[in-house]
Amino acid sequence: MSEPDFITEPSRNVLVYRRCDVLVVGDGPAGCAAAVSAARMGAAVVLVERYGHLGGMSTGGFVLWIDRMTDWEGRQVVPGIANDILERIPDDDVLRPPPELWGSRDEDQVAYWQDRTNAFQGTATWSPTVDPEMLKLAYMDLTLESGVKLLLHSWGVATVMDGDEVQGLIFESKSGRQAILAGVTIDTTGDGDVFALAGAEFETNTHRDDPNPGNVEFAIAYNIHDRMNISVRWGSVDMERYREFKNGKPDAYQQVMSKGRAIGVTDRPFPMPRADLSLFMALKLSGQSPLNFDDLTTVEVEGRRRMMVMFDFYRRNMPGFENAWIVDTSPQVGVRHSRRLSGVKRMAREDWQEGVIHDDEIGVSPSPNRRFPNVSVPLNCLAPESPNGLMAAGRNLSSDPATHSFMREVPQCWLMGQAAEIAAASAASAGIRVRDVDVDAARLGLQNQGVVLTRSAQARSDEADSGTDSECTR
């Protein structure tokens, strides 16, 4: 193998485009929630996004089915920013059961909504499927109405450092190379691009590297955890006819699917709010890295080639798809896992399976299985040990692979983004490290924004005053 060639770039002065209290890099679900929350607290916020739309994977990656926001009893435990966004989407562009059915275990209702990806493990849930264009608009309107300064088509390429402190970001755009200086910078890129540039420690291992990958209920999540894909929407389909065939003639349906598997077609359609549209989050490719541009290119090329094989097969063999046509493919490669921060705290499967409630809890996630309680999410899984002036939120949180398999989902990213920015705004205002913010004050601010906590901020404060509080309880 030949030695790599190098060139030397000349030094240059970089124009400071803007100064702000809080800089958010990446406007996926976590980034939008983060920017809006900080702006609502009065912080001057700049949001940098590399694409020309907002929403990250939830729009550009066609992750249009939004995972559960209710626990197994039907209580919504991820409200806050989630409600602010979803309430802006017209009813015709959302597929979901009504609130009175959340938590229902009625067999008929579960069967109906399971076919529409709204029921799991025998329980109807608040887990809607939404139209991507309406979701893009909802993100945009909410962000701009909150007073956030938005920069699209801008890509962060380096961090501005002063010793062990991040002081902002250098970004590239059609206007050249410029800088933004900030009191606190939040990495919501999903891939941990900013904290990697800043020299923070991180992990990249997945379940395939885990000698003890855990229980069988995580098998599906594990199987796709490190795969990437191009998603596609098809029009002129008849999803009702497809469901009648799948449910009414299961043997014939399995014969069709078996025929497909023989040529590599294994994916099934997801329903959309419109009955004449379907979504395929396919085909999922292993062995490629989202941190390598050659691999990303391979996924784009190979994904579309395989998409056409699947498209031809469904048109020829599956009832309801005879007249299908390709509406669009996802403008972003679907990525589930890349870098995870090595944070002050690390969310671990053993903790949430045993019901640990963290003393710095800033939100609650539904558990991935009915056998487990709701999952306590700590603030310090979003803060690195080093450098200072930096946080992370979204699927680049600090966790083990098993926890990441559900904490990477859209509602959990909304939750983490909202929490990160309240902490970041407080730190920027007080001129302190994020890990030193008043957790009780941050928790109270989150409650005021509608966030659900296992124990209220007041109860947590009372326990601390009485000397009964501890790092965590079971």
C-alpha positions in Angstrom: 0.0 0.0 0.0 1.4 3.4 -1.0 2.1 6.1 1.5 -0.7 8.8 1.6 0.0 12.2 0.0 -0.4 15.4 2.0 -0.5 19.1 1.3 -0.1 22.0 3.7 -2.8 24.6 3.9 -1.7 28.2 4.6 -3.0 29.8 7.8 -5.9 32.2 7.5 -8.0 34.6 9.4 -11.6 33.4 9.8 -14.5 35.9 10.0 -16.6 35.7 13.1 -20.1 35.5 11.7 -21.9 35.8 15.1 -21.6 35.4 18.9 -24.4 33.7 20.9 -25.2 32.1 24.2 -25.9 28.7 22.9 -24.9 27.1 19.6 -26.7 24.0 18.4 -25.1 22.0 15.6 -27.5 19.7 13.7 -31.2 20.1 13.5 -32.6 16.6 13.9 -35.2 16.0 16.6 -32.7 16.7 19.4 -31.3 19.8 17.7 -34.7 21.3 17.2 -35.8 20.6 20.7 -32.6 22.0 22.1 -32.7 25.2 20.1 -36.3 25.9 20.9 -35.9 25.2 24.6 -32.9 27.5 25.0 -34.5 30.3 23.1 -37.6 30.0 25.3 -35.4 30.6 28.3 -34.2 33.9 26.8 -30.8 32.6 25.4 -29.5 33.9 22.1 -29.4 30.7 20.0 -27.9 29.8 16.6 -28.8 26.6 15.0 -26.5 25.2 12.2 -27.8 22.5 9.8 -26.0 21.0 6.8 -29.1 20.2 4.8 -31.8 22.6 3.5 -34.5 21.3 5.7 -35.0 20.6 9.4 -35.7 17.3 11.2 -32.7 15.2 10.5 -33.4 11.5 10.3 -37.1 12.1 11.3 -37.7 13.9 8.0 -34.6 13.5 5.7 -34.1 9.9 6.7 -37.8 9.1 6.4 -38.0 7.9 10.0 -41.7 8.8 9.7 -42.9 6.3 12.3 -42.3 8.0 15.6 -41.7 5.4 18.3 -43.7 5.2 21.5 -44.3 8.2 23.7 -46.5 6.4 26.1 -45.5 3.8 28.7 -47.1 0.4 28.9 -50.0 1.8 30.9 -50.9 4.4 28.3 -49.5 7.4 30.1 -47.7 9.9 27.8 -44.2 10.2 29.4 -42.6 12.1 26.5 -44.7 15.3 26.1 -43.1 18.8 26.1 -41.5 19.6 22.7 -43.0 16.4 21.2 -46.5 17.9 21.7 -45.5 21.3 20.4 -44.3 19.7 17.2 -47.0 17.1 16.5 -49.9 19.4 17.3 -48.8 21.5 14.3 -49.3 18.7 11.9 -52.8 18.5 10.3 -54.9 15.5 11.4 -54.9 14.1 7.8 -51.2 13.8 7.9 -50.9 11.8 11.1 -51.8 8.1 11.5 -52.4 7.1 15.1 -55.0 5.8 17.6 -57.0 8.3 19.6 -55.8 9.1 23.1 -58.6 7.1 24.7 -57.0 3.9 23.2 -53.4 4.6 24.5 -52.6 1.6 26.7 -55.6 -0.5 25.5 -55.1 -4.2 25.4 -58.3 -5.0 23.7 -57.5 -7.7 21.2 -59.5 -6.2 18.3 -58.1 -2.8 18.8 -54.5 -4.1 19.2 -54.8 -6.2 16.0 -56.1 -3.1 14.0 -53.5 -0.7 15.2 -50.6 -3.3 15.1 -51.2 -3.4 11.3 -50.7 0.3 11.3 -47.5 0.2 13.5 -49.3 1.7 16.6 -49.5 -1.4 18.8 -46.7 -3.5 20.3 -46.5 -6.4 22.8 -50.3 -6.5 23.0 -50.7 -2.7 23.8 -52.0 0.2 21.7 -49.6 3.1 22.0 -49.0 6.8 21.1 -46.6 6.2 18.2 -47.8 8.1 15.2 -46.7 7.9 11.5 -46.4 11.4 10.0 -46.0 13.0 6.6 -42.4 14.2 6.2 -43.2 17.5 4.5 -45.6 18.5 7.2 -43.1 17.6 9.8 -40.4 19.7 8.1 -42.8 22.7 8.3 -43.6 22.0 11.9 -39.9 22.0 12.8 -39.3 25.2 10.8 -42.2 27.2 12.2 -41.5 26.2 15.8 -37.8 27.0 15.5 -38.3 30.4 13.9 -41.2 31.4 16.1 -39.0 30.8 19.1 -36.4 33.3 17.9 -33.7 30.9 16.9 -31.2 32.2 14.3 -31.2 29.4 11.7 -28.3 28.6 9.3 -29.0 26.0 6.7 -26.6 24.6 4.1 -23.8 25.1 6.6 -21.4 22.3 7.8 -19.3 22.4 10.9 -15.7 21.5 10.2 -13.7 22.5 13.3 -14.2 23.6 16.9 -12.9 26.8 18.3 -10.8 25.9 21.3 -9.2 27.7 24.2 -7.2 25.1 26.0 -9.8 22.6 27.4 -12.8 24.7 26.5 -14.9 24.7 23.4 -15.8 28.3 22.5 -17.6 27.8 19.2 -17.5 26.3 15.8 -15.9 27.0 12.4 -18.3 26.2 9.6 -18.2 26.0 5.8 -20.9 27.2 3.4 -21.4 28.7 0.0 -20.2 31.9 1.6 -16.9 30.4 2.6 -15.3 29.6 6.0 -16.7 31.5 9.0 -16.9 31.1 12.8 -19.6 31.3 15.5 -18.5 31.9 19.1 -20.8 30.6 21.9 -21.0 30.2 25.6 -22.0 26.5 25.2 -22.0 24.4 22.1 -24.4 21.5 21.7 -23.6 18.5 19.5 -26.8 17.2 18.0 -25.3 15.9 14.8 -26.3 12.4 15.6 -22.8 11.2 14.6 -21.0 13.1 17.3 -19.1 15.1 14.8 -18.5 18.1 17.0 -17.4 16.3 20.1 -15.0 14.2 18.0 -13.5 17.4 16.5 -13.1 18.8 20.0 -11.2 15.7 21.2 -13.9 14.3 23.6 -13.7 10.5 24.2 -16.3 8.3 22.5 -17.3 4.7 21.7 -18.3 3.2 18.4 -18.9 -0.5 19.5 -22.3 -2.1 18.7 -24.0 -5.2 19.9 -21.8 -7.2 17.5 -18.9 -6.3 19.7 -20.7 -7.1 22.9 -19.9 -10.5 24.4 -23.2 -10.5 26.3 -25.8 -8.9 24.0 -28.7 -9.5 26.3 -32.2 -10.8 26.2 -34.2 -12.0 23.2 -36.5 -9.0 23.2 -33.7 -6.8 21.9 -33.0 -9.1 19.0 -34.8 -7.0 16.4 -33.1 -3.8 17.5 -29.7 -5.5 17.6 -30.2 -7.0 14.1 -30.5 -3.6 12.5 -28.5 -1.5 15.0 -25.5 -0.9 12.8 -27.1 -1.1 9.4 -27.7 1.8 7.0 -30.4 2.2 4.3 -32.1 4.3 1.7 -35.8 4.6 2.4 -38.4 5.0 -0.3 -42.1 6.0 -0.6 -44.4 4.4 -3.2 -47.6 5.9 -4.5 -50.7 4.4 -6.1 -50.7 1.5 -3.7 -53.8 -0.1 -2.0 -52.7 -0.7 1.5 -56.1 -2.0 2.5 -56.0 -4.7 -0.2 -52.5 -5.6 0.9 -53.6 -6.0 4.5 -56.6 -8.1 3.4 -54.2 -10.4 1.5 -51.7 -10.6 4.4 -54.2 -11.3 7.1 -56.9 -13.1 5.1 -54.6 -15.5 3.2 -51.5 -15.9 5.4 -50.3 -19.0 3.6 -50.4 -17.4 0.2 -48.8 -14.3 1.7 -45.9 -16.3 3.1 -45.4 -18.0 -0.2 -45.0 -14.6 -1.9 -42.5 -13.4 0.9 -40.6 -16.7 0.6 -40.3 -16.1 -3.2 -39.0 -12.6 -2.4 -36.4 -13.8 0.1 -34.9 -16.0 -2.5 -33.9 -12.9 -4.5 -33.0 -10.8 -1.4 -36.4 -9.0 -1.0 -37.2 -9.2 2.7 -38.7 -5.8 3.6 -42.3 -5.1 4.2 -44.3 -1.8 3.7 -45.0 0.6 6.4 -48.4 2.4 6.2 -48.6 6.1 5.8 -51.4 8.5 6.8 -52.6 8.3 3.2 -53.8 4.8 2.3 -52.4 5.1 -1.3 -48.9 5.6 0.0 -46.4 3.2 1.6 -42.9 3.5 3.1 -40.1 1.0 2.8 -37.2 1.6 5.1 -35.0 -0.6 2.9 -32.8 -2.2 2.0 -30.6 -2.3 5.1 -26.9 -2.8 4.4 -24.3 -4.1 7.0 -20.6 -3.6 7.1 -20.6 0.1 6.1 -19.6 3.0 8.3 -21.6 6.3 8.4 -18.3 8.0 9.2 -16.7 7.0 5.9 -17.7 8.9 2.7 -16.8 5.9 0.5 -19.1 3.7 2.5 -21.9 6.3 2.4 -21.5 6.5 -1.4 -21.8 2.7 -1.5 -25.0 2.7 0.5 -26.5 5.4 -1.8 -25.6 3.5 -5.0 -26.3 -0.1 -3.9 -29.4 0.9 -1.9 -31.1 2.3 -5.1 -30.1 -0.7 -7.2 -31.6 -3.0 -4.7 -34.7 -0.8 -4.3 -35.5 -1.4 -8.0 -35.3 -5.1 -7.5 -37.7 -4.8 -4.6 -40.0 -2.5 -6.6 -40.2 -4.8 -9.6 -40.9 -7.8 -7.3 -43.7 -6.1 -5.4 -45.4 -4.8 -8.6 -45.3 -8.3 -10.1 -46.3 -10.4 -7.0 -48.0 -8.5 -4.2 -51.7 -7.6 -4.2 -52.2 -3.9 -3.8 -48.9 -3.0 -5.4 -49.6 -3.6 -9.1 -49.8 0.1 -10.0 -47.1 1.4 -7.6 -44.7 4.1 -8.6 -41.7 5.6 -6.8 -42.7 8.9 -5.2 -39.3 9.7 -3.7 -36.3 8.4 -1.9 -34.9 9.7 1.4 -32.6 12.7 0.9 -30.4 11.3 3.8 -28.9 7.9 4.3 -30.7 6.2 7.3 -28.1 5.8 10.1 -28.9 4.2 13.4 -25.5 4.2 15.1 -22.0 5.8 14.8 -20.3 7.5 17.7 -21.5 7.6 21.4 -20.1 10.1 23.8 -18.1 8.8 26.8 -19.9 11.0 29.3 -19.8 11.9 33.0 -22.5 9.2 33.2 -23.2 6.2 31.0 -26.8 4.9 30.6 -26.6 1.1 31.1 -29.1 -1.7 30.6 -28.5 -3.1 34.1 -29.6 0.2 35.6 -32.9 0.7 33.8 -33.8 -3.0 34.0 -33.5 -2.7 37.8 -35.5 0.6 37.9 -32.7 2.9 38.9 -33.9 6.6 39.2 -31.0 8.9 38.6 -30.5 11.9 40.9 -29.9 14.1 37.9 -32.9 12.7 36.0 -34.1 15.1 33.3 -36.7 12.9 31.6 -38.4 9.6 31.3 -38.4 7.2 28.4 -40.8 4.3 27.9 -39.0 1.0 28.5 -38.5 -1.4 25.5 -40.4 -4.2 27.2 -43.5 -4.4 29.4 -41.5 -6.3 32.0 -39.4 -3.2 32.8 -40.3 0.1 34.4 -40.0 3.4 32.7 -36.4 4.5 32.1 -34.8 7.3 34.0 -32.6 9.5 31.8 -29.8 11.4 33.5 -28.5 14.8 32.5 -24.8 13.8 32.8 -25.1 11.2 30.0 -25.1 14.3 27.8 -22.0 15.9 29.3 -18.4 14.9 28.4 -15.7 14.6 31.1 -13.7 16.9 28.8 -13.7 19.4 27.2 -15.8 22.0 28.9 -18.3 24.2 27.1 -19.8 21.3 25.2 -22.8 19.0 25.5 -24.3 16.2 23.3 -27.9 15.2 22.8 -29.7 12.7 20.6 -28.4 9.4 19.4 -24.8 10.3 20.3 -25.6 10.2 24.0 -23.4 8.3 26.5 -24.8 4.7 26.8 -24.1 1.1 26.2 -25.2 -0.5 22.9 -28.4 -2.1 24.3 -29.6 1.2 25.8 -28.7 3.0 22.6 -31.0 0.7 20.6 -34.1 2.6 21.9 -32.6 5.9 23.2 -31.7 6.7 19.6 -35.4 7.0 18.6 -37.2 10.3 17.8 -39.1 10.8 21.1 -36.0 10.2 23.2 -34.0 12.6 21.1 -36.7 15.3 21.6 -36.5 14.6 25.4 -32.7 14.8 25.5 -32.5 17.9 23.3 -35.0 19.8 25.5 -33.1 18.9 28.6 -29.6 19.6 27.2 -30.6 23.1 26.2 -32.1 24.1 29.5 -28.9 23.0 31.1 -26.8 24.7 28.5 -28.7 28.0 28.7 -28.3 27.9 32.5 -24.6 27.3 32.2 -24.1 30.0 29.6 -26.0 32.5 31.7 -24.1 31.7 34.9 -20.7 31.2 33.2 -20.3 27.8 34.7 -19.6 24.2 33.4 -22.7 22.3 32.4 -22.0 19.6 34.9 -22.1 22.3 37.6 -25.6 23.6 36.8 -28.3 23.5 39.5 -30.0 20.2 38.6 -33.1 21.0 40.7 -33.5 24.4 38.9 -33.0 22.6 35.5 -35.6 20.0 36.5 -38.1 22.7 37.5 -37.5 24.5 34.2 -38.2 21.2 32.4 -41.4 20.6 34.3 -42.5 24.1 33.4 -42.1 23.1 29.8 -44.2 20.0 30.3 -41.5 17.4 30.8 -42.5 14.3 32.8 -40.2 13.3 35.7 -40.3 10.2 37.9 -40.2 12.5 41.0 -41.2 16.1 40.7 -38.6 18.8 41.0 -40.1 19.9 44.3 -40.1 16.4 45.7 -36.5 15.9 44.7 -35.6 19.3 46.4 -37.5 18.4 49.6 -35.6 15.0 49.7 -32.3 16.8 49.3 -33.2 19.3 52.1 -34.1 16.5 54.5 -30.9 14.6 53.8 -32.7 11.5 52.3 -31.6 12.0 48.8 -29.1 9.7 47.2 -27.4 9.4 43.9 -30.1 7.0 42.7 -32.9 4.9 44.1 -34.4 1.6 43.0 
